[in-house]
Amino acid sequence: MTEAGDKKYIELRRELHAHAETGWTEFWTTARVAGILSSLGYEVLVGKQVLNTGAIMGRPSEDAIAGHIERAISQGADPAWIEKMAGYTGAAGILDTGRPGPVTAFRFDMDAVDVSEARDEKHRPFKEGFASKNAGAMHSCGHDAHMTIGLALAEILMMRKDGLTGIIKLIFQPAEEGVRGGKAVAESGILDDVDWFFGAHIGMGVPTGSISQEAVGFLCTTKFDVTYKGRAAHAGGAPNEGKNALLAACSASLALAGIAPHKDGPTRVNVGFMQAGTGRNVIPADAVMKVETRGSAEAINNYVYDRAMEVVRGAAEMYGVEMTLEQMGAAVDALGDKEAVDIVKAAASESGAFGNLLPPVELGGSEDVSWMIKRVQKGGGKAAYFIIGSNIAAGHHNEYFDLDETVILPSAELMAALAESVAKPA
């Protein structure tokens, strides 16, 4: 692409950055992505067309969703696309070359992080006028760049359609943060005929000009909310009549921290949020905990999760309170295929923009692209997930996060090279 194309996609990244939306509320974003894909000539699927709604986790209430739809329209979202979404976000663009060949898929996540963006002159998005318009939502993980790379890729592939075979699917996934959306996409069936699958993340400690051939060390995880319901009472006059939900939550939190590590691999458990009580002279009747478990393999995460269930239920019984549980997110472990990783390595080596090919990067966390990788592999396809180098202004999920926009177009060209590697005519 030309210098003008480079400028166009930097401007698009900034537009997406300014309209940051958190998981399952990406209505403006989905409408914008769908509109661009449609204008390029792609068959476009949105909402329930790319989701198994039975596998959705952590979606806000219908009242909250309605509010976000209203906000998105007020910010200029195309009402026609909003109507097609029918309350659910996410999009996919399908390019059918009309020639026999493989089915190739690329995945790009769409959602922002629950972070309030910095509002001072040392933060470039604020200084240059493209900081988030939406309070408490910020693209502080680079998903704005991921989508921009995907849309630039869409344009490149359409221009080179005559040199490609098979079908190419560009999947724009909602609700990656909190690992809430990947399973719903994977179980929608959109990946069941895929022969080659590629995904990537920008930054992650890899500098501009470099590519890490593969991300490894995906941790399985389960995210869940625990609500304890007790009975309020006067803390001085009749404490014996109360059922203390706060004490149940506190006891559970301490016991969760005491779950023994597993001999076969790393484990994690964290209580990231706790809220309880209404006043100093009232026995707390309600408490909420937001908890996650992690493990280096599914069996190890299941061990931590099962022990966590014993803990939270035991605390409820000990204090005589009721307990409800809601699963909010989940991801599995995953590992790419050598055949697909080798294609990434070869394309990066041939690219003039990525002269430094780095060994695999240990993810050290969870990513729900893992559901998609496993779904593709289950069907006999090959998958790779790699890291695109970009200098960053602050760590991921930090309010000062920003990235090197000059890597956007070269990254799209790299992905186009991946498509050409597997879908070129015989």
KAFENVEN-V216980 format. One record per residue. N is the residue number from 1. PSI is psi in radians with two decimals (999 if undefined). D_FIRST is the distance of its C-alpha to the first C-alpha in whole Angstrom. Layout:
N & PSI & D_FIRST
N & PSI & D_FIRST
This chain:
1 & 2.86 & 0
2 & 3.06 & 4
3 & -0.59 & 7
4 & -0.67 & 8
5 & -0.68 & 6
6 & -0.79 & 7
7 & -0.71 & 10
8 & -0.74 & 10
9 & -0.44 & 11
10 & -0.73 & 13
11 & -0.66 & 15
12 & -0.73 & 15
13 & -0.71 & 16
14 & -0.61 & 19
15 & -0.79 & 20
16 & -0.67 & 21
17 & -0.74 & 22
18 & -0.41 & 25
19 & 0.75 & 26
20 & 2.33 & 27
21 & 2.36 & 29
22 & 3.02 & 31
23 & 2.34 & 32
24 & 0.07 & 33
25 & 0.30 & 32
26 & 0.97 & 29
27 & -0.80 & 29
28 & -0.79 & 27
29 & -0.82 & 24
30 & -0.76 & 25
31 & -0.70 & 25
32 & -0.82 & 22
33 & -0.83 & 20
34 & -0.71 & 22
35 & -0.73 & 21
36 & -0.81 & 17
37 & -0.76 & 18
38 & -0.73 & 20
39 & -0.44 & 18
40 & -0.17 & 15
41 & 0.22 & 18
42 & 2.60 & 19
43 & 2.26 & 23
44 & 2.27 & 24
45 & 2.50 & 27
46 & 2.79 & 28
47 & -2.21 & 31
48 & -0.28 & 34
49 & -0.32 & 32
50 & 0.22 & 30
51 & 2.52 & 33
52 & 1.82 & 36
53 & -0.39 & 38
54 & -0.27 & 41
55 & 0.09 & 39
56 & 2.43 & 38
57 & 2.49 & 39
58 & 0.49 & 39
59 & 2.40 & 38
60 & 2.96 & 40
61 & 2.81 & 43
62 & -0.61 & 42
63 & -0.73 & 44
64 & -0.74 & 41
65 & -0.77 & 38
66 & -0.70 & 39
67 & -0.69 & 39
68 & -0.61 & 36
69 & -0.77 & 35
70 & -0.74 & 37
71 & -0.79 & 35
72 & -0.75 & 31
73 & -0.69 & 32
74 & -0.41 & 33
75 & 0.14 & 30
76 & 0.14 & 28
77 & 2.48 & 28
78 & 2.02 & 28
79 & -0.50 & 31
80 & -0.73 & 31
81 & -0.65 & 29
82 & -0.76 & 31
83 & -0.72 & 34
84 & -0.53 & 32
85 & -0.54 & 32
86 & 0.71 & 36
87 & 0.01 & 36
88 & 2.42 & 33
89 & 3.09 & 30
90 & 2.63 & 27
91 & 2.80 & 25
92 & 2.47 & 23
93 & 2.26 & 21
94 & 2.17 & 22
95 & 1.95 & 20
96 & 1.97 & 22
97 & -0.29 & 21
98 & 0.06 & 25
99 & 2.51 & 25
100 & 2.49 & 27
101 & -3.05 & 26
102 & 2.85 & 26
103 & 2.12 & 25
104 & 2.37 & 22
105 & 2.53 & 22
106 & 2.49 & 20
107 & 2.36 & 22
108 & 2.22 & 21
109 & 2.69 & 23
110 & -0.40 & 24
111 & 2.77 & 27
112 & 3.07 & 28
113 & 2.65 & 31
114 & 1.25 & 34
115 & 2.44 & 34
116 & 2.06 & 35
117 & 2.50 & 32
118 & 2.49 & 33
119 & 1.10 & 34
120 & 2.92 & 34
121 & -0.33 & 32
122 & -0.10 & 31
123 & 1.97 & 29
124 & -0.79 & 26
125 & -0.63 & 25
126 & -0.81 & 28
127 & -0.66 & 28
128 & 0.15 & 25
129 & 0.44 & 26
130 & 0.45 & 24
131 & 2.80 & 27
132 & 2.35 & 28
133 & -0.25 & 30
134 & 2.09 & 32
135 & 2.36 & 35
136 & 0.21 & 35
137 & 2.22 & 32
138 & 2.44 & 29
139 & 1.34 & 26
140 & 0.35 & 27
141 & -0.03 & 26
142 & 0.15 & 22
143 & -0.42 & 22
144 & -0.71 & 20
145 & -0.67 & 17
146 & -0.82 & 18
147 & -0.70 & 17
148 & -0.73 & 14
149 & -0.76 & 13
150 & -0.69 & 14
151 & -0.60 & 13
152 & -0.71 & 9
153 & -0.72 & 11
154 & -0.74 & 12
155 & -0.77 & 10
156 & -0.80 & 8
157 & -0.68 & 12
158 & -0.66 & 13
159 & -0.52 & 10
160 & 0.31 & 12
161 & -0.66 & 15
162 & -0.29 & 17
163 & 0.26 & 17
164 & 2.81 & 18
165 & 2.88 & 22
166 & -2.69 & 24
167 & 2.42 & 23
168 & 2.28 & 20
169 & 2.19 & 21
170 & 1.93 & 19
171 & 2.15 & 22
172 & 1.81 & 22
173 & 2.29 & 26
174 & 2.82 & 28
175 & 0.85 & 31
176 & -0.72 & 30
177 & 2.26 & 32
178 & 0.13 & 35
179 & 1.02 & 34
180 & -0.32 & 35
181 & -0.37 & 32
182 & -0.70 & 31
183 & -0.69 & 34
184 & -0.64 & 34
185 & -0.82 & 31
186 & -0.68 & 32
187 & 0.06 & 35
188 & -0.34 & 34
189 & -0.12 & 33
190 & -0.34 & 30
191 & -0.01 & 29
192 & -0.31 & 32
193 & 0.23 & 31
194 & 2.29 & 28
195 & -0.61 & 28
196 & 2.30 & 25
197 & 2.30 & 24
198 & 2.40 & 22
199 & 2.82 & 22
200 & 2.80 & 21
201 & 2.50 & 22
202 & 2.56 & 20
203 & -2.04 & 23
204 & 0.57 & 26
205 & -0.02 & 27
206 & 2.19 & 25
207 & 2.85 & 23
208 & 2.41 & 19
209 & -0.03 & 18
210 & 2.73 & 20
211 & 2.31 & 21
212 & 2.16 & 24
213 & -0.38 & 24
214 & 2.48 & 26
215 & 2.27 & 28
216 & 3.06 & 32
217 & 0.54 & 35
218 & 2.23 & 34
219 & 2.29 & 38
220 & 2.56 & 39
221 & 2.67 & 40
222 & 2.24 & 42
223 & 2.33 & 42
224 & 2.65 & 45
225 & 2.35 & 47
226 & 2.25 & 51
227 & 2.18 & 53
228 & 2.34 & 57
229 & 1.97 & 59
230 & -2.45 & 62
231 & 2.22 & 65
232 & 2.59 & 66
233 & 2.86 & 69
234 & 2.18 & 71
235 & -0.41 & 70
236 & -0.75 & 73
237 & -0.55 & 76
238 & 0.97 & 74
239 & -0.47 & 72
240 & -0.30 & 73
241 & -0.14 & 72
242 & 2.84 & 69
243 & 1.92 & 66
244 & 1.78 & 64
245 & -0.57 & 60
246 & -0.76 & 59
247 & -0.61 & 61
248 & -0.78 & 60
249 & -0.73 & 56
250 & -0.76 & 57
251 & -0.73 & 59
252 & -0.73 & 56
253 & -0.78 & 54
254 & -0.71 & 56
255 & -0.60 & 57
256 & -0.69 & 53
257 & -0.31 & 53
258 & 0.09 & 55
259 & 2.25 & 54
260 & 2.47 & 54
261 & 2.81 & 51
262 & 2.44 & 51
263 & -0.38 & 52
264 & -0.04 & 49
265 & 2.96 & 46
266 & 2.54 & 45
267 & 2.74 & 46
268 & 2.55 & 45
269 & 2.39 & 46
270 & 2.35 & 46
271 & 1.85 & 47
272 & -0.22 & 45
273 & 2.40 & 46
274 & 2.35 & 50
275 & 2.34 & 52
276 & 2.74 & 55
277 & 2.84 & 58
278 & -0.40 & 59
279 & 2.80 & 62
280 & -0.38 & 64
281 & 0.39 & 67
282 & 2.25 & 66
283 & 2.14 & 65
284 & 2.18 & 62
285 & -0.28 & 61
286 & 2.53 & 58
287 & 2.50 & 55
288 & 2.38 & 51
289 & 2.42 & 50
290 & 2.08 & 46
291 & 2.63 & 46
292 & 2.57 & 44
293 & 2.69 & 44
294 & 2.69 & 42
295 & 2.69 & 43
296 & -0.23 & 41
297 & 2.85 & 42
298 & -0.74 & 43
299 & -0.61 & 47
300 & -0.74 & 47
301 & -0.68 & 45
302 & -0.65 & 48
303 & -0.85 & 50
304 & -0.76 & 49
305 & -0.78 & 49
306 & -0.71 & 52
307 & -0.66 & 54
308 & -0.68 & 52
309 & -0.69 & 54
310 & -0.68 & 57
311 & -0.89 & 57
312 & -0.58 & 56
313 & -0.65 & 58
314 & -0.66 & 61
315 & -0.67 & 60
316 & -0.77 & 61
317 & -0.69 & 64
318 & -0.63 & 65
319 & 0.09 & 65
320 & 0.58 & 66
321 & 2.81 & 63
322 & 2.65 & 60
323 & 2.37 & 57
324 & 2.61 & 54
325 & 2.38 & 51
326 & 2.16 & 47
327 & 2.27 & 44
328 & -0.26 & 41
329 & 2.79 & 39
330 & 2.63 & 39
331 & 2.77 & 36
332 & 3.02 & 37
333 & 2.79 & 37
334 & 2.69 & 34
335 & 2.33 & 33
336 & 2.94 & 30
337 & 2.46 & 30
338 & -0.70 & 30
339 & -0.75 & 28
340 & -0.70 & 25
341 & -0.69 & 26
342 & -0.61 & 26
343 & -0.72 & 22
344 & -0.82 & 21
345 & -0.78 & 22
346 & -0.76 & 21
347 & -0.69 & 17
348 & -0.67 & 18
349 & -0.59 & 20
350 & -0.22 & 17
351 & 2.34 & 14
352 & -0.26 & 14
353 & -0.34 & 13
354 & 1.39 & 17
355 & -0.25 & 19
356 & 1.84 & 22
357 & 2.04 & 23
358 & 2.72 & 26
359 & 3.04 & 29
360 & 2.52 & 29
361 & 2.31 & 30
362 & 2.04 & 33
363 & -0.78 & 32
364 & 0.24 & 35
365 & -2.73 & 35
366 & 2.60 & 34
367 & 2.20 & 31
368 & 0.10 & 32
369 & -0.34 & 29
370 & -0.63 & 32
371 & -0.68 & 33
372 & -0.74 & 30
373 & -0.83 & 30
374 & -0.62 & 34
375 & -0.78 & 34
376 & -0.79 & 31
377 & -0.63 & 33
378 & -0.58 & 36
379 & 0.08 & 35
380 & 0.04 & 34
381 & 3.02 & 31
382 & 2.57 & 29
383 & 2.67 & 27
384 & 2.51 & 25
385 & 2.12 & 25
386 & 3.05 & 23
387 & 2.22 & 22
388 & 2.14 & 19
389 & 2.39 & 20
390 & 2.25 & 20
391 & 2.45 & 22
392 & 2.62 & 24
393 & -0.44 & 27
394 & 2.96 & 29
395 & 2.75 & 30
396 & 2.43 & 29
397 & 0.17 & 31
398 & 2.59 & 32
399 & -0.24 & 32
400 & 0.19 & 30
401 & 2.39 & 27
402 & 2.88 & 24
403 & 3.02 & 21
404 & 1.83 & 18
405 & -0.29 & 15
406 & -0.21 & 13
407 & -0.13 & 13
408 & -0.98 & 12
409 & -0.74 & 8
410 & -0.57 & 9
411 & -0.69 & 12
412 & -0.71 & 10
413 & -0.68 & 9
414 & -0.77 & 12
415 & -0.62 & 14
416 & -0.66 & 12
417 & -0.61 & 14
418 & -0.79 & 17
419 & -0.75 & 17
420 & -0.55 & 16
421 & -0.63 & 19
422 & -0.30 & 21
423 & 0.36 & 21
424 & 2.65 & 20
425 & 2.62 & 23
426 & 999 & 26
